[in-house]
Amino acid sequence: MRAGLTKKGQKELYSKYLYDDLGTALFEAITLLPEYGLTRADLRLLSEHAADLPDHVRNVSVVVELGSGSGEKALRILPHLARLGPLTYCPIDLSGAALIRCQRDLADIPQLTVVPIQDSYIDGLTSASRLRKPDTNMLVLFLGSSIGNFEPPVAEGFLGMVRQNLKPGDVVLLSTDLVKDLGRMLAAYDDILGVTAAFNLNLLQRINRELRANFDLKEFRHKARYDDSEQRIEMHLQSTAAQIVTVNGDFDIELRKGETIWTESSYKFRTTQVRLMAERAGFNCAIQWVDTEWPFAQNLLCAR
Ligand SMILES: C[S@@+](CC[C@H](N)C(=O)[O-])C[C@H]1O[C@@H](n2cnc3c(N)ncnc32)[C@H](O)[C@@H]1O
């Protein structure tokens, strides 16, 4: 946080810090907003295709979800697989609040054991893969287009690290939001009720709470913009005045009027880009299910 806020040029913070307990609750609210079509598209595709998953990934003993959030999406998938035999579900998330909801909401599925892992994606996946029974396969879920939060080379490197934790026969279900009409893309990150603004501003309040900083939230404004050449939505917090913020009595952050702190990128994809990225990372892209109402793809990637 210190490195990102004191660096020369564009100040930035990792988007993973958005998800403390309040940030997690605000994200849940975002998924219900009329402007945020991503979650509904993801759920529509799961409603249509989740029952077919056992045909594509056989003999599954462990399902791992990277950044599970509340586990609402896994709830659509797990009953189809648990029906075939005992199954372990490992939701991996940095947010303890999200994992508590997962455990509560998925407890009733017969033949399912939930093993929550509070860790970062890859470390969590490494721990979860130890739970796999011999000669069985794993299904990894990475939904909500969270892969879009990484810069493209990082996203590809990340998929490569996921692949290193898998064996041939294992499958990744990867969701990706697709490039679409500019107005719809922007509104999804700048809703009229201001919930996304609250989600973004909570990051500064979190730093105030946890690191004893003195950000004055009235002096910041939420900004969302689209960079066409990079195919990404950027979320920023813009300083509305020249100001100096102190963190923990330890160091100062100087902000000019109009200067921004970049808090999240959400890259948008074309289906061909996803397929090529997956192939370079060691997967075959077997299927791409596309939602037509809100252009969005679920990609079924088979470890080679
Ligand atoms: C955008 S939400 C998506 C939640 C859910 N997968 C969905 O599709 O609605 C991202 C989730 O990933 C978690 N997360 C973000 N960065 C993470 C990281 N590096 N390691 C583990 N979890 C992370 C957040 O806490 C949050 O619950």
The ligand as a MOL file (V3000), in Angstrom:
LIG
                    3D

  0  0  0     0  0            999 V3000
M  V30 BEGIN CTAB
M  V30 COUNTS 27 29 0 0 0
M  V30 BEGIN ATOM
M  V30 1 C -15.2170 -9.8570 -7.9120 0
M  V30 2 S -15.4050 -10.9390 -6.5300 0 CHG=1
M  V30 3 C -16.0530 -12.3500 -7.3740 0
M  V30 4 C -16.7820 -13.2780 -6.4640 0
M  V30 5 C -17.4090 -14.5020 -7.1720 0
M  V30 6 N -16.3750 -15.3790 -7.7260 0
M  V30 7 C -18.3490 -14.0810 -8.2740 0
M  V30 8 O -18.1540 -14.5410 -9.3950 0
M  V30 9 O -19.2940 -13.3240 -8.0080 0 CHG=-1
M  V30 10 C -13.7600 -11.4280 -6.1940 0
M  V30 11 C -13.5800 -12.3020 -4.9550 0
M  V30 12 O -12.2220 -12.7560 -4.9370 0
M  V30 13 C -11.6020 -12.4790 -3.6950 0
M  V30 14 N -10.2020 -12.1600 -3.9910 0
M  V30 15 C -9.7080 -11.0630 -4.6330 0
M  V30 16 N -8.3710 -11.1740 -4.7970 0
M  V30 17 C -8.0150 -12.3590 -4.2400 0
M  V30 18 C -6.7780 -13.0600 -4.1150 0
M  V30 19 N -5.6590 -12.5430 -4.5890 0
M  V30 20 N -6.7770 -14.2660 -3.5080 0
M  V30 21 C -7.9470 -14.8120 -3.0210 0
M  V30 22 N -9.1490 -14.1990 -3.1180 0
M  V30 23 C -9.1830 -12.9920 -3.7240 0
M  V30 24 C -12.3870 -11.3240 -3.0900 0
M  V30 25 O -12.3230 -11.3420 -1.6870 0
M  V30 26 C -13.7960 -11.5700 -3.6420 0
M  V30 27 O -14.5790 -12.3700 -2.7790 0
M  V30 END ATOM
M  V30 BEGIN BOND
M  V30 1 1 1 2
M  V30 2 1 2 3
M  V30 3 1 2 10
M  V30 4 1 3 4
M  V30 5 1 4 5
M  V30 6 1 5 6
M  V30 7 1 5 7
M  V30 8 2 7 8
M  V30 9 1 7 9
M  V30 10 1 10 11
M  V30 11 1 11 12
M  V30 12 1 11 26
M  V30 13 1 12 13
M  V30 14 1 13 14
M  V30 15 1 13 24
M  V30 16 1 14 15
M  V30 17 1 14 23
M  V30 18 2 15 16
M  V30 19 1 16 17
M  V30 20 1 17 18
M  V30 21 2 17 23
M  V30 22 1 18 19
M  V30 23 2 18 20
M  V30 24 1 20 21
M  V30 25 2 21 22
M  V30 26 1 22 23
M  V30 27 1 24 25
M  V30 28 1 24 26
M  V30 29 1 26 27
M  V30 END BOND
M  V30 END CTAB
M  END
